[in-house]
């Protein structure tokens, strides 16, 4: 009996950590927006935040350099690509071709996409009626939060396709990590993800050169947001999320991504003084109900 209680309380901790991690990620849109307004390009922001995280993680990461075999090293390369460069570049580039609401809504379908891919890949995690009904409720709530009562969904084939690629990329990342987490330390995996994320983004600088302006990085708005994205949103949150994927499973952990726009809304209200409407409140209720329902076994 004591073991069951201990196990449940232990799992409860990881559910709380999942909520806190998604909460941090929900505010990164605001930091990214501030950095873009200060003259940095999306690929500049990505490589700077991942470089900060990569240098920082050496303090706590094992000194192990390579995986135990070539197959695992290849999976780590895929992790750096899918959870790093490919995800961030496709998502940010999509914003140039389609509406922000399109991007936000398609990205929030990632948990559902992850569950479908996991089932096609014959993952052990069950996907039942609670998950499906909870996902639909959460997705409806996300739509209310994002569109905020004015439904304007203009299809843009290229932009929407890039956003779908970003969602698929994160779904594959969420499936790959648990396969590695039983053989390697979470900090080692995360360090390799940062490294291969940086390596795989370098070819993009042949198209757009790095925007290096020394005076730019002296601005408090720039270095403070870069520190937030690099240390908290990348270094700490990626390590914690990789542990969560192992302890809660891919599908259950991914459910918490539905909370992303909720935290974005709260941060936008507190920092940018954006108004919270009745549609947003209804959306919050649906998202919370959907996440709770989809987490039921």
N, C-alpha and C positions, 0 to 999 in steps of 0.2 A: 504493500500500500504506500509506504514511504517513497519507494522508487518511482511509482506512478505520479505522485504529487510533485516530486523533485523534477521529473521529466517534463511535466506540464508547465511548471514555473520556469524551467530553463528555456522551453520553447517560447513562453510568453515574453521573455527578455528579447529574443530575436525578432518577434513581431514588433516590439517597441522600437528596436534598432532599425527595422525596415521602414517604419513610419518616419523616424527622425532623419534617416538617410534621404528618403524621397523628399522630405521637407526641405533639406538643404538644396537638393537638385532642383526643386521647384523655384528657388530664388536665383538660380544661376542665369536664367533668361535676362533678369534685370541687370546683373553684372556684365553680361556679354553685350547687352544693349548700350550700357554706359561706355564700355571700351570701344565699341564700333563708332559711337558718336565722337570719341576722342581721336579717331583716325586709324585704329587698328583693323586689319582685315580678319575674317573668320579663321583662316589658316594660321595667321600670326598668333591669334589668341590661343588656338589649339596647341601649337608647338610650345608656346611659352608656359601654359598651365601644365602640360605634360612634362616639360623639362624640369620645372620647379618640383613637381611631384616625384619625378625619377631621381633627382639629386637628393631629395629629402628622405625617400624610402630606403636609401642605402644605410641610414642610421639604424633602422630596425630590421632590415631584411637579412636573411642568411647570406653568407658570402658565396654560396653556390652560384656558379656562372651558367651552366647548361643543365637541361633536363636529363633524365636518366637514359633516354633513348631518342632517336630521330623522330619517331612518331609523336612523342610528347612535345618535342621542340617545335614540330610543325603545328601542333594544336595551339601552342603558345603564340606562334606567328599569326595564326588565324584569329586568336583572341585579341591581339594588338590591332589587327586590321578591322575586325567586326565591332569590337567594343571601343575602339579608338578612332583612327584616321577615317575609315569608311563611314562610320556612323556620324561623326561630327561634321565632316565635309559635305556629305549628301544632305543632311538636315539643314545646314547653314546655307548651302548653295541653292537649295529648293526655295528659300525665302526670296531669292532674286527673281524667281520665275512664277511663283504663285502666292496667294494670299496667306498671311500669317495664320488665319483661322483654319485654312485647309491643312497646313503643316501641323498645327497643334492637334487637330482632331485625328488625323491619320496616325500621328505618333502615339496618341493615347490608345490606339487599337493594338499596340504592341503586346500586351498580356494575352489578348485573344489569339493573335498571330502566333505567339510563342506556344500556347497550348495546342493549337492545331498542328504545328510542326513537331512538337513533342509527341503527340499521338501518332502522327505519321511515321515518326522515328521509333515507335514502340517503346516510349519511356514508361517506367513503372508507375508513375504518378497517375492516379485516376482522375478523369474529367467527367463529372456527373451533372445531374440536373441543377444542383445548387450552383455549380461553377458557371454554367451557361446562363442561367437566369440572373445571377449576380453580375456577370460580365455585361449583359445587355442593359441592366439597370444602371451600372456604373458608367457605361458608355453614353447612355442617354443623359445622365447627370453631367458628364464631361461636355456634351454638346451644348447643354444649357449654360454651363460656365463659360465656354469659349465664345459662342455666338451671342450670348447675353440678350436674347429676345429679338435680335435682328438677323434672321437666317439669310446670309448671302454667301452661297457656295458656288464660286465660279470655277469651273473645271479648267485646269491648265495641265495638259498631258505630261509635259516634261517635268514641271515642278512637282506635281502629284506623284509621278513615277519615282523621282528622286527621294521624296518623303517616304514612299513605300519601301524603297531600298534601305533607308535609314532604319525603319521599323523592323524589317527582315534582318538587317545586320545585328541589331541589339538582341533580337530573338535568338539568333544563332550563337551570339556571345553567351547568353543566359543558359544555353544548352551545353556549350563546350566547357564552361568553367567547372560545373559539378563533376565532370569526368576527370578533371585534373586535381580537384580539391582533396580527393582521397589519397593522393600520392605525394602531394607537395604542400608546403606551408603557404597560407594565404598571402603573406607578404612577398614571398618569392614569386608567386603567380602574378601578383599585381605589379611588381617591379618589371617583370618580363612584358606584361601588357603595355606599360608605359614605354619601355624601350622599343618594342616593335611598332607601337603606335607612332612614335617619333620617326623611326626609320621609314615606315611606309608612307608618311606624309611628305617626305623630302622631295620626291619627284614633282609635286605640285608647285614647288617654288621655282621650277624651271619656267612655269607659265606666269605666275605672279611672284615677283621678288618680295623678300621680307621687308616690311616697312620699319626700318631702323632709324629712329629719330631720338637721340639721347635726351633731349629736353622733354620728350613725351613721357618718359618713364620717371621724371621728377614730379609729375603731377600726382597729388594724393589720390585722386579719383582713379588713376591708372594703376599705380603700384598696390594700392589697397585692394582693388578688385581682382588684380592678378594674384595677389597673395591668397585671397579668399578662394578663388577658383583652383589654384595650384595646391594649396595645403589642405583646406577643408573639403572642398567639393571633389577633388581628385585623389590626393594621397590618402586621406582618412576614409572618405566615403567609398572609394573603390575597394580598399582592404576590407572594410566592414561588409560591403555588399557581397563580395566573393565568399565571405564566411556565411552570410545569410542564405545565399544560393545553396550552399552545402547543407545547412541545418534545416531550412524550411522546404527545400526543393525548388526547382525551376518555376513551376506553375504557380505555387502558392506565393512565392516571393514576388513574382512578376505582377500579381494582383495589386500590390501596393502602388504600382506605377500609375494607377488610375487616380491616385491622390495628388499627382504632380500639379495639375492646373489649380487645385484647391489651394495649395501653398503659394503658387504663383499669384493667385488672386489676393491672398492675405498680404503677401509682401508688397504687391502693387498698391494696395490700399494704404498700407502703413508708410511706405517709402515714397511712392509717386502720387499719393492722395487720390487714387482712382476710386470712383463711387461703386459701392456694392449694391446691386439691384435685387429685386424680388426673384428674378430669374436665377441669379447667382445663388441665392439662398436655397431655392428649390433644387438647383444642381448639386449643391453641397450635400443636402439630405439624401438625394439619390445615389451619389458617389459613395457616401459612407455606408448606406444600406447595401449597396452592391458589393462593396469590398467585404463587408461582414458576411453577407450571404455566400459569396463565392469562396470564402475561406472555410465554410462548413464542410465537414467530411460526410 
